[in-house]
């Protein structure tokens, strides 16, 4: 298939041969082999690398939404002010009820002053002080009309407060989802700019976990926390003012709980922070193992490695369980701790408030309002403590996402690229040097000139650098020295997309995505017509097989195409290459997974496809490249022999040894 961009190229890119990226190990799906476990594991005691810096960077994502956040704060202020006034008004209703009940019990025709004086004369000084602080009308009961007006006003206040709160929540969701939308776009764009080396060095499951689990965790936290933090801070401030207005003494008692609450929260948060970081690291690691073993489940079963795979899963699952348990348990202590402090505050207020009512310095309605305020006061503090809990989890996730965003990108394309609309296919490599690791040279001073229309076969032992050479042609990796040119144009003077548009590729490891067979074939040419798709399928000898399926070209494949055989996968990718109609063709053991008869048919079809095109054929079976125009023999990153099949056999060198090892050794053993 023709490469479209870095993402699609990576999905079907050949893996480095003999010089794999650091940390890469072969296995099912191109990752680790079963039983080895995923990369990037850390101990359960891992700490956030830069908690403060990551938090600041996460909050920095809010900067483009300053205006909306200002509106959210204004809405929150109005909502909190209205809801804060409510308990004071409700206290007035309580006073009205209490005073009405007391008034109804007093003799009609007397005055409040007469009742108070009589109590003092009878020695009931404390009761007299309490009644003197009230507004009593002896013999008259509760004024339900006045009570109704108060309750109506209270209902209106709460309705308006709820409406402002709803609008605040609506804008908050819009802001949080907008941030996550941009973050996902940034991550997706970043993945297209990362070099192939990054994907060789990182387990796919861990990358997927960063893109999905971690970003989802950030989204949920932002959505919950933006509203709660604003509302909680304003509520604490508003309630504190109202408490001091009612009673400075009780307000001071409540205020004493704030430093205690902050201290407890900080101490618990410090201990849970490292566990949250470990939780998300282990989540990515476990996902990597599951994805890897699922992709290679057939290999796992064939080699009887189920027990080892299950053991690795159990081990990583246990690590995740322990980290998650510690994170949730330690951080979960915050809320009951805050509740305990809140209850202590409630007890002090109830006792002191009761004494103040008895002494006549406070009304019952004021104490009732103050108790409500004390609950409102401790509730946002508890909520802030809970937010501190989830924020630690979000920051740990954000740090993993930021790590991905901060990864070193591939060298950017030139600002003034040269574009070849068509190419004759002349390719030249001059003094090309490349290495995966700085201290391990792989290709040194490689020179190669390929004329238009030539079929070049690349052979050599495993690790010779054959697939690495293809990686360099496609700019999956950039060379460290020398020059690669197409039709005289240095590939560094072209964009990577333009370079890859000139190539079509058929890999030994066939790659199909979740979709219909028609969509998989058309991936090489998105605007292809039905006639072109069928013609490509016929040329690749896949049309007959497709038509035997119940849904024909509309048959859906899952992401690993388990419903078709390996050989049928190979035929579909060959059809994709036919359809893309590239100027330059790369075949990496393209017929390795088909039977002998189909291989003959494919060879004939490939001969037609390669006619007039420059073609590179990587082959281990030397019988398949006997008719190549040029055969290049590589060993340890160098071209050691060049010529036709007959010329290389006659030379009696390395190629002849390879050829005879494939055809003569089995005969000698059989004899």
Secondary structure, 3 states (H helix, E strand, C coil): CCCCCHHHHHHHCCCCCCCCCCCCCCCHHHCCCCCCCCCCCCCCCCCCCCHHHHHHHHHHCCHHHHHHHHHHHHHHHHHHHHHHHHHHHHHHHHHHHHHHHHHHHCCCCCCHHHHHHHHHHCCCHHHHHHHHCCCCCCCCCCCHHHHHHHHHHHHHHHHHHHHHHHHHHHHHHHHHHHHHHHHHHHHHHHHHHECHHHHHHCCHHHHHHHHHHHHHHHHHHHHHHHHHHHHHHHHHHHHHHHHHHHCHHHHHHHHHHHHHHHHHHHHHHHHHHHHHHHHHHHHHHHHHHHHHHHHCHHHHHHCCCHHHHHHHHHHHHHHHHHHHHHHHHHHHHHHHHHHHHHHHHHHHHHHHHHHHHHCCCCCHHHHHHHHHHHHHHHHHHHHHHHHHHHHHHHHHHHHHHHHHHCCCECCCCCCCCCCCCCCCCCEEEEEEEECCECCECCEEEEEEEECCCCEEEEECCCCCCHHHHHHHHCCCCCCCEEEEEECCEEHHHCCHHHHHHCEEEECCCCCCCCEEHHHHHHHHCCCCCHHHHHHHHHHCCCHHHHHCCCCHHHCEECCCCCCCCHHHHHHHHHHHHHHHCCCEEEEECCCCCCCHHHHHHHHHHHHHHHCCCEEEEECCCHHHHCCCCEEEEEECCEEEEEECHHHHHHHCCHHHHHHHHHHCHHHHHHC
